[in-house]
Amino acid sequence: MTRASILFIAVATLTTTACKKKEEGATGSADKAAEGKAAEGKAAEGKAGAVQLPKLGLQLDVPGEAKVDDAIGGEGHMLMGEGIGAMQVEVAKTPQTIDEAKSDAEMYTPKNLKTETLPDGWALTFDNTGSMGANYFVQVRRDIGGKTYTCSTTGSQPGQAAAVLAACKSLRK
């Protein structure tokens, strides 16, 4: 669950960056404000577009635009965007079973814990309220092309968690 903590920090950073960009839009040129409005419009449309994950040789669908970077501490990618917040997709070093993932989730006193069996893995979602407010967890395991991948986030918005779950389910070669 160290990854969950790292993702939580990444989401906080993304939120801070978004706030700074909004301030720049308010005090910057009209062009910057117009660009910000256009980006907000794209994200609000909720249309999913394919995003390539070159280190993994995979792709997935995310709403709006997403920046793809290297994963923190693993073989994979960190994606950040307004529609998804921050999420990570990586090769699983030690693949977990759904029961192991549920056991790990217990440390967060989960509410609304849901599991779903996928044709090539599983999905686990839950929420909790911590010292920083509401948290929404998504953890997905997928077996694709002989490798096991994890796709996850810990975010502060339920809509972003739902978008991450959909993105993880769309993961493919």
N, C-alpha and C positions, 0 to 999 in steps of 0.2 A: 504494500500500500504506500510505499515511498513514492512510487510514481504518481499516486493520487495527490500527494502533498506537493510534488513538483508541478503537477498540472494546475493545482489550485493557485500556486504562486504565479504560474504563467497566465492564468485567467485574470488575476489581480493586476499583473503588468499590462495585459491587453486592455483592461478597463481604464487604467491610468493613462495609457497611450490614447485611447479613444477620447477621454475627457480633454487631454491636451490638444488633440486635433480639433475638437469642437470649439475650444477656446481660440485656436488659430483661425478657424473659419469665421468666428465672430469678429476677430480683430484684424484678420488678414484681408487680402484683396477679394474682390467680388468673384474672380475666377476660382479661387480656392473654395469659397462658399458654394459656388455652382457645382464644382467637382464633388464636394461633400454631399450635396443634395442628390446628385446623380448616383453616387455609390449607395446612399440610403435607399433610393428607389429600387435599385437592382436587388439589394438584400430583401427589401420588403416584398418584392415579387415572389420570392421563395422558390424560384426556378432552380432546379439542380443542374449543375454542369459537371462533366467528367474532369477530375483532377488527377494528373499523373504522379505516381510515387516512384521516381526513377531508381532509388536505391533498392527498392523491393520488387520492381518489375510489375507493379500492380497499379490499379486505378480505383477510384471511388467517386461517387456523386455527392457534391455538397451544394447547399444553397448559396447564391451570391459568389463573391470572390473569396479565395483563400490563399494565404501565403504558405508555401511549403518550405520548411527548413529541416535540418538534421534533428533527429530525436535526441533528447537529453539522456545520455548514458546508455544508448543501445543502438542496435542496427535497425534503423527505421526513420520515420519522419514525424515532425511536429507540424501540425497545420493550425493556422490561426485565421479567423475571419469573423465578421459580424454575425453571420448566420450560425456559426458553430462554436464561437468562443475559441478555446484552445483544445485540441485533441491530439492524441499520439497514436501512431500505427507502427508496430515493430514486430520483429521476429521474436517469438516467445522463447526465452532461454530455458525455462522449465514450465511446460504447459500445465495449467491447472485444470482440474475437473470443476464442474459447476458446484459440487458440494464444497470443495476447497475454497472457491470464490465466495460462496455464501458464508462460510466460516470466517473468512477474512473480513467480510462486511460487518460482522457482529461487533467489531470494535467501534463502529460508528453509530451504533444503536439505530439501525435502519428502520425507516418507515416506508410503507408502500413497496416493499421488496417484491420484484417480479422477475421470474425466469422464463426464458423461451428457448426451446430446442430448435436449432437451425439444422438444415440438411448436412452441414459440414462443421457444426460447432454449437455454440450456445450464446445467449445474451442474458445479462443480469443488470437490472436497473433498480435504484432505490434513492430515497432522499433522506435528509436529516436536517436538523437545525443545530448549528454550532455557534461558536463565539462570534463568528463573522456573519451570521445569518443563515439563510437557507442554502443548502448544497444539494446538487443533483448529480448522482454518480451513474456512469454507464461503463460497463466492461463487457467486451465481446471477444469471444475466441472463435477463430476461423481456421480451418485446415484447407489450404489451397495449394495445389501442385506439389504435394509432399512436404510442405512446411506448415508450421503452426504460427499464426499471427494473433497478436492482441491489438485491440482497438479500444481506446478508452478516453474518458474525460471526467473531470470533476468541475462542475460549473455552478454559477449562481442564478441561472435562468432556465426554467423548465423547457422553453421553446428551443433553446440551444441544445439541451440534452436530447430532446426528441430528434433534432436534426442530426446529431452525432450518431444516435442509434440507427437512424435510416442510412446514414453514410456508411457506417460499419457493416450493415447488412448488404450494401451495394458493392463492397470490396470484391474485386475480381482481377483476373489477368488482363 
